[in-house]
Amino acid sequence: MKEHKKVLTIVSPSKDKALHIKIELIIIKYLKSLNINLLELDFLNPHKAKDYFFLDNADLINHSNIFRRLKNFPIDFCLQKTATRNKKLLLTDMDGTLIENETLNDIARFLGKGEQVKKITDLGKKGRLDFSTSLENRVELLKNLKINSLEIAKKNITFMKGSSNLFTCLKKNNIYTILVSGGFKPISTYVKNRLNIQEEFSNTFGIEGDRFNGKVENPVVNSSYKEKILNKYRHKFKLETNEIVAIGDAANDLNMLLSSGLPIAYKATDVVKANIDNQINHTDLNSVLFFLGIKNN
């Protein structure tokens, strides 16, 4: 029976007892309509995050029919099998996922090319332009920019809400963490160190003297490279795919997300939302912990 046991996690943006009561009534009514009994309810955070456990022997309950019933509520949810809930490895994107910034856009503003680079960034994020091509085009526009602009850009980094607590709790729960970013060092290194992420893979600018030369050094961290890193660590740690969680927001994250046991789309583009069931749209990065069954305040 264990393989048929599922958990539905509901997370609201803030503590809201009335909201959770409404949702509980909807979920219980839906389960009863399918002759499925609720086995257990467990608050991960009182009136903010809640687990619903039930047996789904015929595999009747999926994301789409849960979404149809809850789409008008400002909540995020995750549906998964309890047998594969425990995770040992987390990989995450950086720009738009751990930080609010799109760092190449920020850097381009020093040359007055912010809007020009932003247009290319947006096309890449939405999957309308190959990421490697998008990256080459954007970096070429940064040619002759002074290296010290990166130090100024670091000061403008805004971390996503919940990011610090996320990695503190992941470490306490012995989940190994890796930042895999199409962004650039040393900004990615700064983010890694601030959040105490264990490893980092990102791009490196080509440099001549004290300026960017408009090139990206190999290897380029693109969509396939992100997937390669996931597989490398899956083999290194001798993990099953279902022991891996991945977080991302853009088209170049899809290979990595779809190769993980629990892919999470964080405030993602439409192309990612269309391919990833478990999404965070209304809440913050603390919801990753709740999806993993980790209680925190």
N, C-alpha and C positions, 0 to 999 in steps of 0.2 A: 504493500500500500504506500510505502514511503515515496516511490517514484511518481505517484499520482497526487501527492500533497503539494499544494501551491500556496503562495503567500502574495497577497495584494497589499502594497504599501501606499497609503494616501498621505500626502504632505500638503499643508496649507502654508501661505506666506507668513502668517502669525498665528498665535494661539486664538482659536475661535471655536468655542464649545458648541455653539448653535450650528455652525457649519458642519462640524463632524457628526453631530446628531442626525442632521438631514441626510448626509452621505451614508451613514450607517444604515438608516432605514431603507434607502434605495438599494444598497448592496445586499442586505438580508432578504429583501423582497425578491430581488433578482435571483439569488441563490435558491430560494424556496421554489421559484417558478420552474427551476430545473431539477428539483428534488435533491438539491445539494445542501447539506447541513454545514453551518459555520462551526468549526471546531474550537476556535480560540480567537480572542481579541487581545491585542497587546499594544499599549501606548509606548512608543519609542521616545516621545516627548509629549507630555500631557496637552491635549487639545491642539496639537500641531502636527504630529506624525504618528500614524497608527497602522498596525499590521492586522490583516484579516487572513486567517488560516482556514483552508478547507480542502476536502478531497474532490478531485475532478477526474474520476475514473475514465470517463468517456471523452475527456479533453474538450469539453464544451465551451469553456470560458477562454476568450482571447482578448487581445488589446482592443480590437475594433469594437466588440460589443460592450466592453467596459467604457470605452471612450464615448460611445453613443449616449450612454446614460449619465456620464459625468462632465461632458464637454462644456456645459454652461456654468460650471463652478470654477473658481480661481484656484485650482489645485493641480499638483503634479502627482502621477502615480507610476508604480512599477509592478509588473506582474511577472512572477518567475516560479520555478520549482524550488521547494525548500531544500531538496537534496543537493542542489548545485549552487546554493546561495553563498557559501563561504568562498572568499577570494584570497589569493596570495600575492597577486601582482596587479598594479594599476599603472596604465600609461595614459598620458594626457597631452593634449595640444596646449599651446600657450596663448597666442593672440586671440581675443574674443572668447576665451575659455577660462583661463586663470587670471587674465588681466583684461581690462576694458579696451585697452589700446590695440590698434593695428600699427605696430611699431614702425614699419616701413613708411606708412603714411605720415607718421609724426616726424620722422627723420627728413622726409622729402620737403616738408614745410620750410626747412632751413634754406632750401634752394628756391623757394617759391614755386615748388612743383607738387605741392600737397594734393591738390584736386586731380591733377593729371595721374598721379600714382594711385590715388584712391579709386579712380574709375577702373584701372587695371586690377587692383586688389579685389574689388567687388565682383568683377567678371570671373576671377579665379575661384573665389569663395563659393560662388553659385554654380560652378562647374561649367561655365560657358567659355572658359579659356583654360587650356591645359596649365596646371600649376607651374611646371618647370618653365614653360614659355612666359607665363605671367611674371614669375620671379626674375627671369633674365631681363625682361623688358623694364621692370621696375628698377632693378639694380643698375641697369645701364643709364637710367635717368639720374642716378645719384653720383655719377662720375665727377670727380674733383671736389666732392664734399669733404670737409675736414673731419678727421677721425674723432676729434674731441666733441663733435656734435652728439656722439653716442652717450657721453657723460651727461650732457644736458637732457637728452631723451630719457635717460634712466630716472631723472628727477621728476619726470612727468608721468611715470607709471602709476596707474590706478588699479589696485587689486580688486578682483571680484569679491563680493560679499561671501563670507564663509570659507575663503581659500585658505587662510591661516589655520583655522580650526580643522579643516578637512585633513591637512597633512599631519597635524599634531595627533589627531585621532587614528589615522591610518598607521602611523608609526607605532602607537601604543598597541594596535591590534596586529602587529607584525606583518603588515601588507607592504611589500616592496614597491617603491614609487619611481617612475621614470618620466621625465619631461621629454617629449619628442615634438620638436617645433620646426616649422618651416621658416621661423624667424631667425634672428642672428645673435651670435655672441658679440659683445659681452652682456647684452641685455638679457638674454636667456639665462646666462650664468648668474646674473643679479637676481632674477626671479627664482631660480633654483635655490640659491643660498638663503634668500629671504623666507622662503616657504619650507626650507629643510627637506627638499626633494632629494632622493638619493643619487640619481644619475640624470644626465642631460645629453641630448643629441640635438644639434641645431646647425644652422649654416654659418659660414665664415666669409666675411667680405674680403675680396682681393684688395690689396693695399700697395700703393707706391708712395714712398716718403711718408707724408702726414695726411694723405688723401686717399679716398676710395678710387679704385681704377675702373669701376663699372662692371666688374666681374664677380662671380660667386666661385669660391674654391670648392673643389670636389672633396668628398662626395656631397651631392646636393640632397638635402632632406626634403624629398617630395613624397607623394602618396605611396609609391611602391617602397621607398626607403623606410617609411613609418611602419608599414606592414612587415618589412624585413627585420626591423628591430624587435617587434612583438614576437615574431617567430624565433629569433635568436634567443630571447630570454625565456621563451616557453621551453625550448630545448635545454638551455643552460640550467634552469631550475627544475627540469623534468616535471613540467606542469601539464595538466589537462587544459584544453581550451576553456572549459567552464570555470576554471580557477582564475581567469583573467578578466579584468574590467577595463574599459577604455572610454575616454571622454573626449569629445570634439564638437566642432560647430560648423566646419566647412567641408566642401567637396573633397579636398585633399586629405581629409581625415577618414573618409569612408572605408578604404581598404583596411586600415587599422581597426576601425570600429567593427566592421563585419567579420574580422578574424578573431574577435574576442568573445568570451562567453556572455558578458553583459555589456553591450554597447550602450552608451548614454549620450544622447544629443543634448548639448547644453546651449539653450537660446540660439538654436542653429538656423542655418539657411534652409530654404524649402526643399532643396535636393536631399539634404541630410534627413530632414523630418520625414520625407517620403519613404526613406529606407530604414529608419531606426524607430522601433516601437517605443522604447523607454526614453522619455524626454523630460527635460527640466525647462519649463517656459515661464512659470509664475513664481518660483521660489529661488533659492540660491544654492551654492555648492554644498551646504550642509545636507541637502537632500541626497547626495551621493552616499553619505554615511547611513542615512535612514534606509535607502534602497538595499544596503549591505546588511541591514539589521543591527547597526551599531547605535546604541542609545547615547544621546548627548543633549546637553542643554544649550 
